[in-house]
Amino acid sequence: MCSLSENSSNITCIPELRNGSGLEVFLQQKWNDFLDVAGDDPANLHVWGMLACVYSQYWLIGGLYVFMDVRGWPRFLRKYKTQPGVNEPISWADLQRVSCRLKFERMSPYYTRIIFIIQILKTVLINQALLTVPMAYFGFHLAGKHTLPDVRALPRLTTIIRDLIICLVLWEATNYCTHRVLHHRLIYRFVHKRHHEFTAPIAWVASYVHPVEHIVSDTIPASIGPALLNCHLVTAVLWFSWLVHHSLITHSGYHLPLLKSPEAHDYHHLKFTQCYSPLGVMDWLFGTDDRFRQSKHAKRDRRLFGTKSARELVPDKD
């Protein structure tokens, strides 16, 4: 369907999904309505829109987790801590590690938390603003804009699901490989050690990594799928949004009902040499979760559908 603007000679073509399901036709109409308001400039959508969407989720949702650690509230959620007694509430010594190891004079808890919030930006925003943003910008303008599909035309739901599954498989394999390389004794202390300063992680530690790790083990494995498949913008937004939620949950230190279990990655931070892969498939294939599977942490590695915590279901002492 093409329309002619009253004040312009430009013709705007809006795709209609005539042969799709009722749901696909409905989604296409709503997508058209959204783009009519937001604009359909590919550069704005693929670079700035994507970054704003992903990073707003990282800071807002991650902030809720960190708020629970800093304030120790709401108290009824404390029973869902994967490592109770650690970060309850989070200590200034722990906050200091995540804020580039800066040292301050004695301050009240209120001011130390304010400084923590300010200083954590220095670590995480170096990766986000100085690495990811330029990579997204130049990646789009050097290659993406010449090959990416029309933002107006939504792909079929089956295509979106297929692409997401392939992205998941590629991410699982590449992230596992790069993660294991970063644990090599000749590399670990120079790069990956920073991320492992927390044996009991908190949500924002998800991006508390060395810049080399941010590129090699975070950005590249996550981007391989969308790049190879030439994913539509909507598919890419769904994919990167899911990655943000997955990373925050697995680093949060909370095993909350209905959400994915963080037990395996929490065990990785605790023991260092187990559970390298994000989903556990590669660990199962290569046997790098053998000790984890023999531990109580593995018995707690389940999705909770009730109000009981994993530690209540599988207590430390039988």
KEDOPA-716961 format. One record per residue (C-alpha): x, y, z; residue in one letter. Coordinates in steps of 0.02 Angstrom, whole numbers, plus 50000, padded with zeros to 5 digits. Example, Ala and Ser with C-alpha at 12.3 -4.5 7.8 and 13.67 -1.06 7.14 Angstrom:
<pts>
506154977550390A 506844994750357S 
</pts>
This chain:
<pts>
500005000050000M 500725016949950C 500155034050007S 500535051549944L 500845064850075S 499765080650057E 501255092250081N 502535082049987S 502795072949826S 503635058449916N 502735041949907I 502805031050063T 502495012550039C 501795003250188I 501824984250169P 500254974250199E 500344955850247L 498874949350147R 499314930850155N 499834930150338G 498854924350488S 497644935850576G 498954938850711L 500304943050584E 499164955250493V 498734963450660F 500574964850710L 501024972250541Q 499684985550560Q 500274990050735K 502084990450676W 501585002450537N 500695013450663D 502235013650774F 503405018250631L 502215031950575D 502535040250743V 504345035350777A 504955036850598G 505685023350488D 507455029650460D 508495013550467P 510015022050546A 509005029350689N 508095013050721L 509535000650704H 510825011050798V 510065023650918W 508365015250941G 509154998350973M 510445005151095L 509135015351190A 507995000151204C 509334988151263V 510274999651381Y 508715006651463S 508244988851509Q 509994985351575Y 510035000451691W 508215000351747L 507994981751779I 509774979551841G 509484994451954G 508024985752037L 509124970952081Y 510524982052146V 509254992152246F 508754976252336M 510584972852378D 510994990652432V 509424993452535R 509074975552591G 507254978452544W 505994970852520P 506524959052656R 505394944652603F 506454942752444L 508044939752544R 507624921252558K 507874919752370Y 509724924552381K 510824911152304T 512224914752428Q 511364920552588P 512424930852705G 513404938352559V 512914955852502N 511554957052635E 511534971652619P 512984974052501I 514514980752592S 515574995752546W 517054984152516A 516044975052384D 515414991152307L 517184997552302Q 517744982752196R 516404985952066V 516835004552061S 518605002751994C 519364999652166R 519325018152211L 519625022352394K 518665035452489F 518695042452663E 517445036352790R 515705041252739M 513945037452792S 513115022552707P 512015034652609Y 513475043752530Y 514465027852495T 512985021252397R 512855037352299I 514705036352257I 514485018252207F 513115022852084I 514205036652010I 515805026452001Q 515035010851925I 514685021351771L 516555023051744K 516735004351723T 515154999551631V 514965014951522L 516715013051452I 516094996951376N 514385003351327Q 514755020951267A 516545019551204L 516475001951131L 514714995951092T 514035012451025V 515445015050897P 515354996650847M 513474998050818A 513645014450723Y 515065009550607F 514424991750588G 512784998450521F 513525011750407H 514915000750337L 513904985050307A 512184984150385G 511274997650289K 511684989250123H 510964972150169T 509684973850309L 507874970350264P 506554983950250D 506094989650426V 504284991950371R 504004973850320A 503864962450471L 504494944650444P 503364929750472R 503204923650651L 503984907150599T 505474916750528T 505694926550689I 505634910650794I 506844901650677R 508094916050682D 508004917350871L 508354898750890I 509864899650773I 510514915050865C 510344905451028L 511334890450962V 512724901250890L 512834911551049W 512934896151160E 514374888951060A 515394904751032T 515164911651207N 515724895151282Y 517304894851175C 517804912851210T 517394911151395H 518504895951413R 519924904751321V 519784919451443L 520014907051586H 521674901151516H 523044904051644R 524044915151525L 522564926651493I 521454925951646Y 522354938151762R 522514951351626F 520714951251564V 519394940151644H 519964942051824K 519064958751838R 517374950451810H 517774937251941H 518144949652080E 516384945352136F 516174927352195T 514384932252235A 513894943452087P 512614957352082I 511624962151927A 512704976451860W 514234965151868V 513554957751706A 514494971451611S 515864974151739Y 517184966851623V 518824971451541H 518564980351372P 519384965751281V 518164953751360E 516714965151319H 517144964051135I 517774946151121V 516634936751239S 515094947851254D 514794958051096T 515444946450959I 514564930351015P 512944939751040A 513054948050868S 513574933250761I 511804926550740G 510954942850691P 512394947150573A 512444930450483L 510544929050469L 510324947350422N 508924948350550C 507504960650542H 507544974850669L 506134967150771V 507034950450783T 508634959250836A 507734969350969V 506934953551040L 508604944651038W 509654958051123F 508274961851248S 508214943551297W 510114943351315L 510054958251434V 508734949851542H 509684933351542H 511314941751592S 510514951951731L 509584936951802I 511104925451801T 512174938751887H 510834945352005S 511174933552150G 509294930152165Y 508394914152117H 506654921652101L 505034912352061P 504564910551877L 506234917551816L 507694907651747K 508774899251877S 510454908051904P 511184893452002E 512404887251867A 513214904051830H 513204908652015D 514164892352043Y 515384897651907H 515754913752002H 515934903852162L 517084890052095K 517844898051938F 518164882051838T 516414875351810Q 514884880251706C 515634890851568Y 514194890651445S 512684902251462P 511374888551437L 512324873351498G 512254863351335V 514104865251294M 514574861451474D 513584845251461W 514424840651297L 516194843951361F 515944838651542G 516374855551615T 514934854851738D 515334838051818D 515624844751993R 514144856451978F 512984841751936R 513564832852094Q 513204847952205S 511654854252292K 511714869252176H 511224857852031A 509734851252129K 509174869252153R 509424873051969D 507584873451924R 506244886051884R 505234889952040L 503344889852024F 502904892252206G 503374904052347T 504674892552423K 506484896952386S 507704884652308A 508614883452475R 506994878952562E 506654865352433L 508444858852439V 509174863852608P 511044863952644D 510784850852777K 509664836052739D 
</pts>
